[in-house]
Amino acid sequence: MTRGTIKTWYLVHKWTSLICTAFLLMLCVTGLPLIFQDEIDGWLNPPAPMATLPAGTPSLSLDAILKRAAAPAPGDMPLYISFDDDRPIVYVTTGATADVAPAAMHFLAFDARTGATMPPYVPGVMAFILEAPYRHAARLLGGNLPGRDGPAVLRGDRLGRRSLRAVHGQARLRHAAARSQ
């Protein structure tokens, strides 16, 4: 090998490795918060303190918790009930009718052991980071990801591919119209 060949390969290797390093750095910076999302969320948005009870304290019945959920909004009916995976918290969603709009629903959290009302969940920075890729894809595709088809487009489902083709076709039409003006 000549000196020029070695120098050329040295430059090719140097610049390709720098480009790859930039992508790896981006993966590390964006991936680490997702791996440690529970720890980061607990640090930035600490959970509300709960009453300290002896071990083995039984939980209240769900009927008792539902009665407490109905008290703040008389006439509302329970729509959903869910449970926290990490803490003894029961989430109850109530509304005037079964098909009420989400804006008119009432979301309540209760300590499953005592029935005490817990403060509402406030999404922290990690909720934003987890939602950011979806929002980025929506902007990238021209903001045309409908709520029903958006996740399908990102997953690559059949319906999503059709929607993606429709979005691409609309973008081509907008581009052609802009060029003709």
C-alpha positions as CSV (number, residue, x, y, z in Angstrom):
1,M,0.0,0.0,0.0
2,T,1.2,3.4,-0.8
3,R,1.3,6.3,1.6
4,G,-1.6,8.0,-0.2
5,T,-3.8,4.9,0.1
6,I,-3.2,4.6,3.8
7,K,-4.0,8.3,4.3
8,T,-7.2,8.0,2.3
9,W,-8.3,4.9,4.3
10,Y,-7.4,6.7,7.5
11,L,-9.6,9.7,6.6
12,V,-12.5,7.4,5.5
13,H,-12.3,5.4,8.7
14,K,-12.1,8.6,10.8
15,W,-15.1,10.3,9.3
16,T,-17.3,7.3,9.1
17,S,-16.6,6.4,12.7
18,L,-17.4,10.0,13.8
19,I,-20.7,9.8,12.0
20,C,-21.5,6.5,13.6
21,T,-20.5,7.9,17.0
22,A,-23.0,10.8,16.5
23,F,-25.8,8.3,16.0
24,L,-24.8,6.1,18.9
25,L,-24.6,9.2,21.1
26,M,-28.2,10.2,20.0
27,L,-29.3,6.6,20.9
28,C,-27.7,6.9,24.3
29,V,-29.1,10.3,25.1
30,T,-32.6,9.4,24.0
31,G,-32.7,5.8,25.2
32,L,-31.3,6.1,28.7
33,P,-34.3,8.3,30.0
34,L,-36.6,5.7,28.6
35,I,-34.8,2.8,30.4
36,F,-34.8,4.7,33.7
37,Q,-38.2,6.4,33.3
38,D,-39.5,5.1,36.6
39,E,-36.5,6.4,38.6
40,I,-36.4,9.7,36.8
41,D,-40.2,10.2,37.2
42,G,-40.0,9.3,40.9
43,W,-37.1,11.8,41.3
44,L,-38.7,14.7,39.4
45,N,-42.4,14.0,40.3
46,P,-42.3,12.2,43.7
47,P,-45.5,10.3,44.5
48,A,-47.8,11.6,47.2
49,P,-47.1,10.2,50.7
50,M,-49.4,7.5,51.9
51,A,-50.5,6.5,55.4
52,T,-48.2,4.0,57.1
53,L,-50.2,1.0,58.1
54,P,-49.2,-2.3,59.7
55,A,-48.3,-5.1,57.2
56,G,-51.3,-7.2,56.1
57,T,-53.8,-4.4,56.5
58,P,-56.7,-5.5,54.3
59,S,-58.0,-3.2,51.5
60,L,-61.4,-1.6,51.5
61,S,-64.0,-3.3,49.4
62,L,-64.4,-1.8,45.9
63,D,-68.0,-1.0,46.7
64,A,-66.9,1.3,49.5
65,I,-64.4,3.0,47.3
66,L,-67.0,3.5,44.5
67,K,-69.4,5.0,47.1
68,R,-66.6,7.5,48.0
69,A,-66.0,8.2,44.3
70,A,-69.7,9.0,43.8
71,A,-69.9,11.5,46.7
72,P,-68.2,14.5,45.0
73,A,-70.4,14.4,41.9
74,P,-73.9,13.1,42.8
75,G,-75.6,11.5,39.8
76,D,-72.4,10.4,38.2
77,M,-71.9,6.7,37.6
78,P,-68.6,4.8,37.7
79,L,-67.2,4.3,34.2
80,Y,-63.8,2.8,34.8
81,I,-61.8,1.5,37.7
82,S,-58.1,0.6,37.6
83,F,-55.3,-0.2,39.9
84,D,-51.8,1.1,40.4
85,D,-49.1,-1.6,39.8
86,D,-46.7,-0.3,42.4
87,R,-48.8,1.3,45.1
88,P,-52.2,0.4,46.7
89,I,-54.1,3.1,44.8
90,V,-57.4,2.6,43.0
91,Y,-58.3,5.0,40.2
92,V,-62.0,5.6,39.5
93,T,-63.4,7.5,36.5
94,T,-67.0,8.7,36.8
95,G,-69.3,10.5,34.4
96,A,-73.0,11.5,34.0
97,T,-73.6,8.8,31.3
98,A,-71.7,5.9,29.8
99,D,-70.9,7.9,26.7
100,V,-69.8,11.1,28.3
101,A,-67.1,13.2,26.6
102,P,-63.6,12.8,28.3
103,A,-63.6,16.5,29.2
104,A,-66.8,15.9,31.4
105,M,-65.4,12.9,33.2
106,H,-64.2,13.0,36.8
107,F,-60.9,11.2,37.7
108,L,-60.3,10.3,41.3
109,A,-57.6,8.3,43.1
110,F,-58.1,6.6,46.4
111,D,-55.8,4.8,48.9
112,A,-57.1,1.2,48.6
113,R,-56.4,0.5,52.2
114,T,-57.9,3.5,53.9
115,G,-60.2,5.0,51.2
116,A,-58.5,8.4,51.5
117,T,-58.5,10.6,48.5
118,M,-55.1,10.9,46.8
119,P,-54.0,13.9,44.9
120,P,-54.5,13.7,41.1
121,Y,-51.8,12.4,38.9
122,V,-49.8,15.1,37.2
123,P,-47.8,13.9,34.2
124,G,-44.2,14.7,34.5
125,V,-41.4,15.2,32.1
126,M,-41.2,11.5,31.3
127,A,-44.8,11.5,30.0
128,F,-43.7,14.2,27.5
129,I,-40.6,12.2,26.5
130,L,-42.6,9.1,25.9
131,E,-45.1,11.0,23.8
132,A,-42.5,12.9,21.8
133,P,-41.8,10.2,19.2
134,Y,-45.5,10.1,18.3
135,R,-45.8,13.8,18.0
136,H,-42.6,14.0,16.0
137,A,-43.9,11.4,13.5
138,A,-47.2,13.3,13.2
139,R,-45.3,16.5,12.4
140,L,-43.0,14.6,10.0
141,L,-46.1,13.3,8.1
142,G,-47.6,16.7,7.9
143,G,-49.8,16.5,11.0
144,N,-52.1,14.1,9.3
145,L,-52.1,11.3,11.9
146,P,-55.7,10.9,13.0
147,G,-56.2,9.6,16.5
148,R,-57.7,6.3,15.2
149,D,-55.0,5.6,12.6
150,G,-52.0,7.2,14.1
151,P,-50.7,4.3,16.2
152,A,-51.5,2.0,13.3
153,V,-49.3,4.1,11.0
154,L,-46.4,3.9,13.5
155,R,-46.8,0.1,13.9
156,G,-47.0,-0.5,10.2
157,D,-50.5,-2.1,10.3
158,R,-52.4,-2.6,7.0
159,L,-54.8,0.2,7.8
160,G,-51.8,2.3,8.8
161,R,-50.0,1.7,5.5
162,R,-53.2,2.8,3.6
163,S,-53.3,5.9,5.8
164,L,-49.6,6.5,5.2
165,R,-50.1,6.3,1.4
166,A,-53.0,8.7,1.7
167,V,-50.9,11.1,3.7
168,H,-48.0,10.8,1.2
169,G,-50.5,11.4,-1.7
170,Q,-51.8,14.5,0.0
171,A,-48.3,15.8,0.6
172,R,-47.5,15.2,-3.1
173,L,-50.6,17.2,-4.1
174,R,-49.7,20.1,-1.8
175,H,-46.2,20.1,-3.2
176,A,-47.5,20.1,-6.8
177,A,-49.9,22.9,-6.0
178,A,-47.2,25.0,-4.4
179,R,-44.9,24.5,-7.4
180,S,-47.6,25.6,-9.8
181,Q,-48.2,28.9,-8.0
